[in-house]
């Protein structure tokens, strides 16, 4: 017989009524505060949207500010753009480098905490949010068996959500047709665990890295290997990254692989030869990223991050701040570099030159802060901390992110570059602003969180954990949106497709699961 909850007693009813009244009172804006002067400034260019406007404090909500800004920019109702507003203190204050997001209205965000008064002039920076909306995945659409061992890596094609590749401990990678929930090709050739899988930004090649010390390239249309394996590393492959599409020489894309042997090798994919070997780390290289400005970033168990020039193979900087192994890196432009010229519209430019132009424009838009192209790097470590870096400007970290109680396993930056999410062995996911200001802890998992991934519109986050579940979080509210049980064992890898339609996950139970709305 199911346990029924007894009805609340009189004391509980009174307590609940008081709690509800207090919540309602806290959301009320006093109507005797008059008006406040507000100016809107574009966060990317630093340009003003017009003269300062006097707004009644009671009406200064995010929704009304959005309507006002759209009216100033003469956007039709059909072209209304959703905006996010942030307040950045003046340069003279000690908090000048931190920004504060206007959550619901100006009163509760700025006036009530005493940051500003109604006599002050307020300059708000605005950033357009994604025009398209991704719906939260809420059900398991298919569970596809096939792998003989645990699934260690999962990656959707940058072009669509209908193709997914997974790497497993059974020495194979498999390509799946996600729409029908069936296997497409088995990529056989490795002789040990396939640790990492990666799609080229133009969707034409799949790269896999294995415990057998080799990297292999595959044709996703036929499932056949493209030539012989790329041999050179003396220990297993830990990470793969493709040269950004807008930097590639035509018909000669390059791929970088990092390894336990403390080196990073850059391969010419066409000739299958090693172009550059970056050697300088004193321990296993845990992660490698290829930035849109032509720099390669690598993190290592020697506690350092190194910045390399991909053009001539020289070391530019060594970033030292961590006190233990550096586990993972994330770039503020990761999403646009991975998807190149593919966007939510599905329109692919007709010519090669148009593709390069579109990829370059998308990169510039994502990397521009105050009229400067700035690529930020976030590093996660076993010392329980993370650091934010701007390697183009300084070798000193911009911010130190403290709060995790155990090792930080994974870090990711939202596609719009405004949020950072970190996953740790303390069962928590933490959210931060791009300046490193702590927002909230997403609590719900009861085991270490191995990985998290933002939705393409940056409004949601999915996390996979040792507790066998995936959880979808609402980034703005910092609350759980969907709990996705289904896996029978630990979830090692998760990916959200670039068009936002599906989430793919894999883990110890050997089955690929596809989640959708």
Rosetta blueprint (number, residue, H / E / L):
1 X L
2 X L
3 X L
4 X L
5 X L
6 X L
7 X L
8 X L
9 X L
10 X H
11 X H
12 X H
13 X H
14 X H
15 X H
16 X H
17 X H
18 X H
19 X H
20 X H
21 X H
22 X H
23 X H
24 X H
25 X H
26 X H
27 X H
28 X L
29 X L
30 X L
31 X L
32 X L
33 X L
34 X L
35 X E
36 X E
37 X E
38 X E
39 X E
40 X E
41 X E
42 X E
43 X L
44 X L
45 X L
46 X L
47 X L
48 X E
49 X L
50 X L
51 X L
52 X L
53 X E
54 X E
55 X E
56 X E
57 X H
58 X H
59 X H
60 X L
61 X E
62 X H
63 X H
64 X H
65 X H
66 X H
67 X H
68 X H
69 X H
70 X H
71 X H
72 X H
73 X L
74 X L
75 X L
76 X L
77 X H
78 X H
79 X H
80 X L
81 X L
82 X L
83 X E
84 X E
85 X E
86 X E
87 X E
88 X E
89 X L
90 X L
91 X L
92 X L
93 X L
94 X L
95 X L
96 X L
97 X L
98 X L
99 X E
100 X E
101 X E
102 X L
103 X L
104 X L
105 X E
106 X H
107 X H
108 X H
109 X H
110 X H
111 X H
112 X L
113 X L
114 X L
115 X L
116 X L
117 X L
118 X L
119 X L
120 X L
121 X E
122 X E
123 X E
124 X E
125 X E
126 X E
127 X E
128 X E
129 X L
130 X L
131 X L
132 X L
133 X L
134 X L
135 X L
136 X L
137 X L
138 X L
139 X E
140 X E
141 X E
142 X E
143 X E
144 X E
145 X L
146 X L
147 X L
148 X L
149 X L
150 X L
151 X E
152 X E
153 X E
154 X E
155 X E
156 X E
157 X L
158 X L
159 X L
160 X L
161 X L
162 X L
163 X E
164 X E
165 X E
166 X E
167 X E
168 X E
169 X L
170 X L
171 X L
172 X E
173 X E
174 X E
175 X E
176 X E
177 X E
178 X L
179 X L
180 X L
181 X L
182 X E
183 X E
184 X E
185 X E
186 X E
187 X E
188 X E
189 X L
190 X L
191 X L
192 X L
193 X L
194 X E
195 X E
196 X E
197 X E
198 X E
199 X E
200 X L
201 X L
202 X L
203 X L
204 X L
205 X L
206 X E
207 X E
208 X E
209 X E
210 X E
211 X L
212 X L
213 X L
214 X L
215 X E
216 X E
217 X E
218 X E
219 X L
220 X L
221 X L
222 X L
223 X L
224 X L
225 X E
226 X L
227 X L
228 X L
229 X L
230 X E
231 X L
232 X L
233 X L
234 X L
235 X L
236 X L
237 X E
238 X E
239 X E
240 X E
241 X E
242 X E
243 X L
244 X L
245 X H
246 X H
247 X H
248 X L
249 X E
250 X L
251 X L
252 X E
253 X L
254 X E
255 X E
256 X E
257 X E
258 X E
259 X E
260 X L
261 X L
262 X L
263 X E
264 X E
265 X E
266 X E
267 X E
268 X E
269 X L
270 X L
271 X L
272 X L
273 X E
274 X E
275 X E
276 X E
277 X E
278 X E
279 X E
280 X L
281 X L
282 X L
283 X L
284 X L
285 X E
286 X E
287 X E
288 X E
289 X E
290 X E
291 X L
292 X L
293 X L
294 X L
295 X E
296 X E
297 X E
298 X E
299 X E
300 X E
301 X L
302 X L
303 X L
304 X E
305 X E
306 X E
307 X E
308 X E
309 X E
310 X L
311 X L
312 X L
313 X L
314 X L
315 X E
316 X E
317 X E
318 X E
319 X E
320 X E
321 X L
322 X L
323 X L
324 X L
325 X L
326 X E
327 X E
328 X E
329 X E
330 X E
331 X E
332 X L
333 X L
334 X H
335 X H
336 X H
337 X H
338 X H
339 X H
340 X L
341 X L
342 X L
343 X L
344 X L
345 X L
346 X L
347 X L
348 X L
349 X L
350 X L
351 X L
352 X H
353 X H
354 X H
355 X H
356 X H
357 X H
358 X H
359 X H
360 X H
361 X H
362 X H
363 X H
364 X H
365 X H
366 X H
367 X H
368 X E
369 X E
370 X L
371 X L
372 X E
373 X E
374 X L
375 X L
376 X L
377 X E
378 X E
379 X E
380 X E
381 X E
382 X L
383 X L
384 X L
385 X L
386 X E
387 X E
388 X E
389 X E
390 X L
391 X L
392 X L
393 X L
394 X L
395 X L
396 X L
397 X L
398 X L
399 X E
400 X E
401 X E
402 X L
403 X L
404 X L
405 X L
406 X L
407 X L
408 X E
409 X E
410 X E
411 X E
412 X E
413 X E
414 X L
415 X L
416 X L
417 X L
418 X L
419 X E
420 X E
421 X E
422 X E
423 X E
424 X E
425 X L
426 X L
427 X L
428 X L
429 X E
430 X E
431 X E
432 X E
433 X E
434 X L
435 X L
436 X L
437 X L
438 X E
439 X E
440 X E
441 X E
442 X E
443 X L
444 X L
445 X L
446 X L
447 X L
448 X L
449 X E
450 X E
451 X E
452 X E
453 X E
454 X E
455 X L
456 X L
457 X L
458 X L
459 X L
460 X E
461 X E
462 X E
463 X E
464 X E
465 X E
466 X L
467 X L
468 X L
469 X L
470 X E
471 X E
472 X E
473 X E
474 X E
475 X L
476 X L
477 X L
478 X L
479 X E
480 X E
481 X E
482 X E
483 X E
484 X E
485 X L
486 X L
487 X L
488 X L
489 X L
490 X L
491 X E
492 X E
493 X E
494 X E
495 X E
496 X E
497 X L
498 X L
499 X L
500 X L
501 X L
502 X E
503 X E
504 X E
505 X E
506 X E
507 X E
508 X L
509 X L
510 X L
511 X L
512 X E
513 X E
514 X E
515 X E
516 X E
517 X L
